[in-house]
């Protein structure tokens, strides 16, 4: 995880965005506290954001978590079946 100030980010935006994409890393942008509160930002690729959203959705219900855990156990035990979905 990399960090930069908002000012530094603005001055080197192309380089920062290239690094984020190339390294698949996130960048934390910090700026001075406003009204006593931190006002930092996170910059990441759309692909990373969508992956986080998908993970959050998959783990949002207890029933789905249990199904995923069962699938992981079955795969670890060699009981998984691979199917061609035709994509």
N, CA, C and O of each residue as an XYZ file, in Angstrom:
348
protein
N       0.850     -1.166      0.000
C       0.000      0.000      0.000
C       0.898      1.231      0.000
O       1.805      1.366      0.821
N       0.622      2.107     -0.928
C       1.413      3.315     -1.060
C       0.624      4.507     -0.532
O      -0.602      4.469     -0.432
N       1.346      5.553     -0.200
C       0.690      6.762      0.293
C       1.233      7.977     -0.445
O       2.362      7.969     -0.934
N       0.423      9.010     -0.517
C       0.823     10.286     -1.100
C      -0.116     11.348     -0.569
O      -1.211     11.047     -0.093
N       0.313     12.568     -0.654
C      -0.584     13.673     -0.320
C      -1.421     13.976     -1.556
O      -1.055     13.596     -2.668
N      -2.528     14.648     -1.362
C      -3.375     15.021     -2.487
C      -2.595     15.917     -3.441
O      -2.709     15.775     -4.658
N      -1.812     16.829     -2.902
C      -1.011     17.731     -3.729
C      -0.008     16.957     -4.567
O       0.127     17.207     -5.765
N       0.695     16.019     -3.947
C       1.664     15.196     -4.677
C       0.977     14.367     -5.753
O       1.499     14.225     -6.859
N      -0.178     13.827     -5.436
C      -0.941     13.040     -6.401
C      -1.306     13.899     -7.607
O      -1.141     13.478     -8.752
N      -1.798     15.096     -7.345
C      -2.175     16.007     -8.421
C      -0.982     16.318     -9.337
O      -1.123     16.387    -10.558
N       0.171     16.501     -8.733
C       1.365     16.851     -9.498
C       1.883     15.687    -10.338
O       2.491     15.903    -11.386
N       1.650     14.469     -9.890
C       2.182     13.276    -10.574
C       1.092     12.259    -10.872
O       1.314     11.057    -10.731
N      -0.067     12.719    -11.278
C      -1.226     11.833    -11.413
C      -0.985     10.689    -12.395
O      -1.352      9.551    -12.102
N      -0.375     10.960    -13.562
C      -0.135      9.899    -14.544
C       0.749      8.799    -13.964
O       0.462      7.614    -14.134
N       1.818      9.189    -13.285
C       2.737      8.212    -12.713
C       2.067      7.387    -11.624
O       2.238      6.169    -11.562
N       1.299      8.062    -10.761
C       0.611      7.346     -9.673
C      -0.399      6.345    -10.239
O      -0.465      5.203     -9.785
N      -1.184      6.777    -11.229
C      -2.185      5.876    -11.800
C      -1.516      4.697    -12.502
O      -2.009      3.572    -12.425
N      -0.415      4.942    -13.176
C       0.312      3.848    -13.825
C       0.809      2.844    -12.778
O       0.680      1.636    -12.976
N       1.367      3.325    -11.680
C       1.851      2.433    -10.613
C       0.720      1.606    -10.017
O       0.869      0.404     -9.798
N      -0.405      2.254     -9.756
C      -1.554      1.552     -9.171
C      -1.996      0.422    -10.092
O      -2.264     -0.690     -9.638
N      -2.069      0.710    -11.377
C      -2.500     -0.295    -12.345
C      -1.450     -1.395    -12.509
O      -1.791     -2.577    -12.498
N      -0.193     -1.023    -12.659
C       0.879     -1.996    -12.896
C       1.088     -2.910    -11.696
O       1.291     -4.113    -11.862
N       1.041     -2.353    -10.496
C       1.301     -3.129     -9.279
C       0.039     -3.743     -8.685
O       0.122     -4.524     -7.737
N      -1.127     -3.403     -9.227
C      -2.406     -3.808     -8.627
C      -2.405     -3.484     -7.137
O      -2.783     -4.299     -6.295
N      -1.972     -2.281     -6.852
C      -1.859     -1.805     -5.476
C      -2.887     -0.701     -5.258
O      -3.549     -0.271     -6.202
N      -3.018     -0.253     -4.050
C      -3.881      0.882     -3.746
C      -3.011      2.044     -3.292
O      -1.886      1.858     -2.828
N      -3.552      3.233     -3.434
C      -2.858      4.434     -3.011
C      -3.742      5.165     -2.015
O      -4.906      5.449     -2.296
N      -3.189      5.465     -0.862
C      -3.905      6.240      0.155
C      -3.500      7.690     -0.017
O      -2.319      8.026      0.067
N      -4.479      8.548     -0.257
C      -4.227      9.977     -0.369
C      -4.586     10.626      0.953
O      -5.700     10.480      1.456
N      -3.640     11.333      1.496
C      -3.900     11.991      2.768
C      -3.902     13.499      2.578
O      -3.188     14.046      1.738
N      -4.711     14.138      3.371
C      -4.714     15.592      3.399
C      -4.941     16.013      4.834
O      -5.359     15.198      5.656
N      -4.679     17.252      5.150
C      -4.812     17.697      6.539
C      -6.228     17.481      7.081
O      -7.212     17.492      6.341
N      -6.289     17.286      8.384
C      -7.597     17.101      9.025
C      -8.465     18.329      8.778
O      -7.988     19.464      8.762
N      -9.735     18.068      8.588
C     -10.701     19.156      8.414
C     -11.744     19.037      9.503
O     -12.372     17.992      9.671
N     -11.919     20.116     10.236
C     -12.882     20.128     11.345
C     -12.624     18.974     12.297
O     -13.560     18.380     12.830
N     -11.330     18.652     12.513
C     -10.944     17.620     13.460
C     -11.106     16.199     12.949
O     -10.874     15.249     13.697
N     -11.501     16.031     11.688
C     -11.709     14.693     11.134
C     -10.691     14.423     10.037
O     -10.312     15.321      9.286
N     -10.255     13.162      9.958
C      -9.379     12.759      8.856
C     -10.201     12.759      7.573
O     -11.384     12.421      7.578
N      -9.573     13.132      6.507
C     -10.274     13.110      5.220
C      -9.358     12.488      4.166
O      -9.009     13.122      3.170
N      -8.981     11.239      4.410
C      -8.127     10.508      3.488
C      -8.986      9.813      2.431
O     -10.185      9.603      2.613
N      -8.335      9.464      1.323
C      -9.009      8.807      0.216
C      -8.218      7.587     -0.210
O      -7.026      7.474      0.074
N      -8.898      6.670     -0.898
C      -8.248      5.485     -1.438
C      -8.435      5.516     -2.952
O      -9.539      5.745     -3.445
N      -7.342      5.284     -3.684
C      -7.396      5.215     -5.140
C      -7.020      3.791     -5.535
O      -5.978      3.281     -5.123
N      -7.873      3.152     -6.337
C      -7.614      1.802     -6.806
C      -8.244      1.633     -8.172
O      -9.055      2.459     -8.592
N      -7.877      0.569     -8.869
C      -8.442      0.335    -10.195
C      -9.900     -0.108    -10.061
O     -10.327     -0.603     -9.017
N     -10.643      0.082    -11.138
C     -12.031     -0.368    -11.160
C     -12.099     -1.875    -10.968
O     -12.999     -2.373    -10.292
N     -11.166     -2.599    -11.550
C     -11.128     -4.059    -11.398
C     -10.988     -4.451     -9.923
O     -11.672     -5.360     -9.452
N     -10.106     -3.766     -9.203
C      -9.935     -4.054     -7.773
C     -11.217     -3.737     -7.005
O     -11.637     -4.510     -6.143
N     -11.836     -2.603     -7.320
C     -13.071     -2.210     -6.642
C     -14.169     -3.237     -6.889
O     -14.853     -3.659     -5.957
N     -14.336     -3.642     -8.157
C     -15.377     -4.620     -8.481
C     -15.128     -5.952     -7.791
O     -16.073     -6.620     -7.373
N     -13.870     -6.343     -7.670
C     -13.527     -7.574     -6.968
C     -13.923     -7.486     -5.495
O     -14.467     -8.436     -4.932
N     -13.649     -6.350     -4.885
C     -14.026     -6.153     -3.477
C     -15.544     -6.182     -3.310
O     -16.058     -6.760     -2.352
N     -16.257     -5.558     -4.244
C     -17.722     -5.563     -4.184
C     -18.273     -6.980     -4.333
O     -19.209     -7.363     -3.631
N     -17.694     -7.750     -5.244
C     -18.146     -9.128     -5.446
C     -17.901     -9.966     -4.196
O     -18.770    -10.730     -3.777
N     -16.726     -9.824     -3.606
C     -16.411    -10.561     -2.379
C     -17.383    -10.186     -1.277
O     -17.889    -11.052     -0.562
N     -17.641     -8.898     -1.142
C     -18.585     -8.430     -0.122
C     -19.970     -9.045     -0.347
O     -20.626     -9.479      0.600
N     -20.404     -9.076     -1.603
C     -21.715     -9.662     -1.918
C     -21.737    -11.159     -1.595
O     -22.693    -11.659     -1.001
N     -20.677    -11.868     -1.990
C     -20.637    -13.313     -1.751
C     -20.638    -13.653     -0.263
O     -21.141    -14.702      0.139
N     -20.081    -12.776      0.539
C     -20.011    -13.036      1.982
C     -21.124    -12.347      2.769
O     -21.092    -12.318      3.999
N     -22.108    -11.791      2.058
C     -23.142    -10.997      2.728
C     -24.219    -11.834      3.422
O     -24.927    -11.328      4.292
N     -24.348    -13.101      3.048
C     -25.350    -13.928      3.734
C     -24.673    -15.142      4.350
O     -23.760    -15.724      3.764
N     -25.124    -15.513      5.521
C     -24.559    -16.668      6.230
C     -24.717    -17.945      5.407
O     -23.820    -18.788      5.394
N     -25.843    -18.092      4.726
C     -26.077    -19.296      3.921
C     -25.050    -19.399      2.797
O     -24.534    -20.481      2.519
N     -24.757    -18.282      2.158
C     -23.783    -18.311      1.067
C     -22.378    -18.588      1.591
O     -21.608    -19.304      0.951
N     -22.040    -18.031      2.743
C     -20.729    -18.299      3.348
C     -20.587    -19.794      3.610
O     -19.538    -20.374      3.330
N     -21.627    -20.419      4.141
C     -21.581    -21.857      4.416
C     -21.410    -22.664      3.132
O     -20.654    -23.635      3.107
N     -22.116    -22.265      2.052
C     -21.976    -22.963      0.770
C     -20.555    -22.807      0.229
O     -19.974    -23.767     -0.279
N     -20.000    -21.612      0.336
C     -18.635    -21.387     -0.139
C     -17.631    -22.211      0.662
O     -16.718    -22.807      0.090
N     -17.795    -22.244      1.966
C     -16.885    -23.024      2.823
C     -16.976    -24.507      2.489
O     -15.960    -25.202      2.453
N     -18.187    -24.991      2.244
C     -18.374    -26.401      1.872
C     -17.683    -26.674      0.538
O     -17.030    -27.706      0.382
N     -17.816    -25.774     -0.410
C     -17.159    -25.928     -1.698
C     -15.642    -25.956     -1.576
O     -14.972    -26.732     -2.259
N     -15.104    -25.113     -0.709
C     -13.651    -25.094     -0.475
C     -13.201    -26.418      0.126
O     -12.189    -26.979     -0.294
N     -13.952    -26.925      1.112
C     -13.605    -28.217      1.731
C     -13.618    -29.333      0.695
O     -12.707    -30.160      0.655
N     -14.652    -29.355     -0.140
C     -14.757    -30.390     -1.163
C     -13.599    -30.295     -2.162
O     -13.054    -31.317     -2.579
N     -13.226    -29.081     -2.542
C     -12.112    -28.905     -3.472
C     -10.808    -29.372     -2.839
O      -9.990    -30.005     -3.506
N     -10.608    -29.069     -1.573
C      -9.391    -29.496     -0.875
C      -9.325    -31.011     -0.741
O      -8.237    -31.586     -0.706
N     -10.486    -31.661     -0.665
C     -10.540    -33.116     -0.543
C     -10.555    -33.811     -1.912
O     -10.660    -35.035     -1.996
N     -10.448    -33.022     -2.966
C     -10.441    -33.591     -4.312
C     -11.809    -34.022     -4.800
O     -11.906    -34.803     -5.747
N     -12.856    -33.538     -4.185
C     -14.215    -33.928     -4.558
C     -14.875    -32.936     -5.517
O     -16.042    -33.106     -5.869
N     -14.155    -31.920     -5.937
C     -14.742    -30.898     -6.808
C     -14.874    -31.440     -8.232
O     -14.050    -32.231     -8.690
N     -15.911    -31.004     -8.910
C     -16.124    -31.362    -10.299
C     -15.997    -30.106    -11.139
O     -16.615    -29.082    -10.846
N     -15.192    -30.192    -12.182
C     -14.999    -29.049    -13.066
C     -15.958    -29.193    -14.228
O     -16.002    -30.233    -14.885
N     -16.735    -28.130    -14.483
C     -17.702    -28.162    -15.574
C     -17.399    -27.015    -16.526
O     -17.048    -25.912    -16.107
N     -17.542    -27.299    -17.826
C     -17.376    -26.276    -18.848
C     -18.685    -25.517    -18.952
O     -19.725    -26.090    -19.274
N     -18.622    -24.209    -18.675
C     -19.837    -23.394    -18.731
C     -20.062    -22.790    -20.099
O     -21.042    -22.077    -20.314
N     -19.164    -23.068    -21.021
C     -19.346    -22.626    -22.388
C     -19.045    -21.169    -22.653
O     -19.506    -20.617    -23.652
N     -18.281    -20.532    -21.778
C     -17.944    -19.112    -21.994
C     -16.791    -18.984    -22.923
O     -16.362    -17.870    -23.226
